[in-house]
């Protein structure tokens, strides 16, 4: 049977044969559209026989229009077969444009990484793949090469990547929200300038470890004892005023502001303690009782505690006619450090006898005497963040900062700083503290509590940094040294809310930026 016989079919209603296009004579009403189409004849691979298949009409297979069912070649270079070059460049460009468009849409909805992976899997690099298949449904043997018969996996279906687009989109959006949230929560690292933003001359500022000659009030006024005189500097207006002068032969040994900032106590070397009204620039009271210089003063409302070289601590009510409340005489040498706790219930005193004493306003005797330091205890600081936490520093022979729990009356930590500790103060806004040092490094150190890691070290003073005070807003410190200078440093962040500090937020005080 020849190839021309393929077009012949057998009429099932008549016994005669006819060629395609002929209409049977017995059916004059048969329409020309109902003509029979030739069925395909499939040649068997096992032999040369032909099989005839009868059907009403031939419907071609168009599954090649579905890209997910398209056949592609394996990574074999077959250049001689013309059947694999039937796709034109235009059709390839159309598919590439469609894939790029789909990838662009996916990148907008489900993230760029997933879209790029989809594009990379669906596009085949021309340099790696030498030929593409652009047909589907081909089942004939024409064009079959020897290489195709030998390779069992010559043709394979392209596997479409299955992705859970809804889940990926949700994950992508959730990850974006999580990244935004984490970015918002992470605060940038705080930078502390190594240089003071302001320097004031302080002539005749005494280089004496046991004195306390600098204090900053809650009304933003700085008091400084210079030789025999006391000067006040208004940080808001930069106005300097001479407040008082000691008698001939005497000198100023301490200054301390009341908590409201209306009164200033001035300790004099002759044992007197004067109370000055800052609004009227007038001395309202003078107290005797000490037999030596008054080197330390501390306010607790209207109650004033003073420490002297005569080893005594006198506690007075400045409003009463008979002001004396307590006369504590438990130190063996000069009292050089006094600080009330933030709740005003306890008083810490340090002396040149290397002792630290904890007092209560309700008891005549000290609650506890600590002998852990090996040198004079002048540096004393209470934490505004943790109730009952006290920090103290020792002199040249000690060089340590020690932490105490005044509720349980025990030592909880100690760190060697390597130099004399002159002053300590906790930040009002964050859990950090600042220490100033003397021999031998004369530095200022910002510490992170409780890890006690160094945040910053400031080294601009050329003499011992003997004096320290914190600004009312808690951001700035002022330091004084034997080099007769006062230096102002921005070291702490502002208070964000009143709960951050025992003393309240910075909005309660004038802005310290007015100093500049």
C-alpha positions, 0 to 999 in steps of 0.5 A, spaced: 500 500 500 502 506 497 502 513 501 497 515 496 492 510 499 492 514 506 487 519 503 482 513 501 477 511 506 471 506 506 464 508 506 460 504 511 454 505 508 456 502 501 461 497 498 464 502 493 470 506 494 471 513 493 476 518 494 476 524 499 471 530 496 466 525 492 459 525 495 455 519 495 450 518 489 445 515 494 445 521 499 443 528 495 442 532 501 449 531 504 452 537 505 459 539 503 461 541 510 460 533 512 465 530 508 469 525 511 476 527 513 482 522 512 484 519 519 491 518 521 495 512 519 500 510 524 506 506 522 508 501 527 515 501 530 516 493 530 514 492 523 513 495 516 505 494 517 500 499 517 494 500 521 488 504 519 484 508 524 476 510 522 473 516 525 468 522 523 474 527 523 481 528 525 482 533 531 489 535 531 492 536 538 494 543 540 497 541 547 503 545 545 499 551 547 500 549 554 507 552 556 507 547 562 506 541 558 512 543 553 517 538 552 524 540 552 531 537 551 536 534 555 543 537 556 545 534 549 548 538 543 543 536 537 544 541 532 543 537 526 535 535 527 531 541 524 525 539 528 528 543 534 529 549 530 522 550 528 521 555 533 522 562 531 526 568 534 519 572 535 516 566 539 522 565 543 522 573 545 514 572 546 515 567 551 521 571 555 517 577 555 511 573 558 516 570 563 519 577 565 512 580 566 510 574 570 516 575 574 515 582 575 508 581 578 510 576 583 516 581 585 511 586 587 506 581 591 511 576 594 518 579 594 524 579 589 527 573 591 522 568 590 520 572 583 528 571 581 528 564 583 522 563 578 525 566 573 531 562 573 528 556 573 523 557 567 528 560 563 534 556 560 541 559 558 542 559 551 550 558 553 548 552 556 542 549 552 544 548 545 537 547 542 529 548 545 523 544 543 517 548 541 512 542 539 508 537 543 504 531 541 509 529 536 508 521 536 511 520 529 517 517 527 519 522 522 526 525 524 528 520 529 535 520 530 540 514 533 541 519 539 534 519 540 533 512 540 539 511 545 537 516 550 532 513 554 531 520 557 531 524 551 525 528 552 522 530 558 517 534 561 518 541 564 517 541 571 513 547 573 515 550 580 510 549 585 510 555 590 505 557 595 504 564 593 499 566 599 503 563 604 509 566 601 506 573 601 504 572 608 511 570 610 514 576 606 509 581 609 510 578 616 517 579 615 517 586 612 513 588 619 518 584 623 524 587 620 520 594 621 519 593 628 526 591 630 529 597 626 524 601 630 526 598 637 533 598 635 536 605 638 542 607 635 549 607 639 549 613 643 556 617 642 559 621 647 564 627 646 571 626 648 571 634 649 567 638 654 562 643 650 564 649 655 570 650 659 570 656 665 576 658 669 575 657 676 581 661 679 583 659 686 579 652 686 583 648 691 586 642 690 584 638 696 581 631 696 577 632 702 573 638 700 566 639 696 566 646 692 561 645 686 554 643 686 548 644 681 541 646 684 535 644 681 533 651 679 539 651 674 544 655 678 551 653 679 555 654 686 562 654 686 567 655 692 573 659 690 578 660 696 575 665 701 569 667 696 562 663 693 560 665 686 553 663 683 553 662 676 546 662 672 546 656 667 540 659 663 543 666 663 550 665 664 550 671 669 556 670 675 554 673 682 558 673 688 554 671 693 559 671 700 566 671 702 569 668 708 572 672 714 579 674 714 584 667 715 578 663 713 576 659 707 570 656 703 570 648 705 563 646 702 557 648 698 550 644 697 544 646 695 537 645 698 533 640 694 528 646 692 534 650 690 532 656 694 537 655 699 545 654 699 549 651 705 556 654 705 561 650 710 567 654 712 574 652 715 572 655 722 567 650 723 561 655 721 555 653 717 551 659 713 544 658 710 544 663 704 537 665 700 539 665 693 533 669 691 535 675 696 542 674 696 542 674 704 544 669 709 538 667 713 542 663 718 548 661 721 550 655 725 556 653 730 557 647 733 563 644 729 570 645 732 573 644 725 572 645 717 565 643 715 567 639 709 561 636 707 553 638 707 547 634 705 540 636 705 534 632 706 528 637 705 529 642 711 534 637 715 541 639 714 547 634 715 554 637 716 560 633 717 567 636 719 574 635 721 572 634 728 569 627 726 562 629 728 556 629 724 550 634 726 543 633 723 539 640 724 532 642 722 534 649 719 526 652 721 527 650 728 529 655 734 533 649 737 535 646 730 540 640 733 536 633 732 542 628 732 550 629 734 553 623 731 560 621 733 562 614 730 567 616 725 575 616 728 577 621 723 575 627 718 568 626 715 569 627 707 562 624 704 555 625 706 549 623 701 542 622 703 538 616 699 533 618 694 527 616 699 530 621 704 530 615 709 538 613 710 544 617 710 551 614 708 557 617 711 564 616 709 571 618 712 578 619 712 578 613 717 576 608 711 569 607 714 562 607 711 556 608 715 549 607 714 544 612 718 537 612 719 533 618 721 529 614 726 535 611 729 541 614 733 546 609 732 548 607 725 545 601 722 551 598 719 559 600 719 563 597 713 570 597 713 571 594 706 575 600 703 582 601 704 583 608 704 578 615 705 571 614 703 569 621 699 565 618 693 558 616 695 552 615 690 545 613 691 542 609 685 535 613 683 533 606 679 534 601 684 531 602 692 537 601 697 543 601 692 549 605 694 556 606 690 562 608 694 569 609 692 576 609 695 582 613 695 589 612 692 590 606 697 584 603 695 582 605 688 575 601 688 568 602 687 564 598 691 556 597 691 552 596 697 545 593 698 543 598 704 536 594 705 540 587 707 546 591 709 551 587 705 556 588 700 554 586 693 560 588 688 567 591 687 571 593 682 578 596 681 578 602 677 586 603 677 586 610 680 583 614 686 576 615 686 574 622 688 566 622 686 560 618 684 554 619 681 548 615 678 544 617 671 537 620 672 535 617 665 539 610 664 542 605 669 549 608 668 554 612 673 560 616 672 566 616 676 571 622 677 579 620 678 585 623 681 592 619 682 594 617 677 590 618 671 585 624 672 580 621 668 572 621 668 569 614 666 562 613 664 560 606 667 554 601 665 551 598 671 551 592 673 556 590 668 561 595 669 563 596 662 566 602 660 562 606 656 567 612 655 573 615 658 574 623 658 581 625 660 581 633 659 583 635 666 590 635 667 590 635 675 585 630 679 578 631 678 576 632 685 569 635 684 563 633 680 555 635 680 550 633 675 545 638 672 538 638 673 535 635 667 540 629 668 544 630 661 550 634 663 555 633 668 560 639 671 567 637 673 572 641 677 580 640 678 586 643 681 587 645 674 582 651 676 577 649 670 570 647 670 568 643 664 561 641 662 560 634 659 554 631 655 554 624 657 547 622 659 541 621 655 535 625 657 529 622 661 523 620 657 518 619 662 517 621 670 518 613 671 525 613 669 527 617 674 526 618 682 527 626 681 522 626 675 523 628 667 527 633 664 521 637 663 521 639 670 527 643 669 530 649 665 533 646 658 540 646 659 542 647 652 541 655 654 548 654 657 551 654 650 
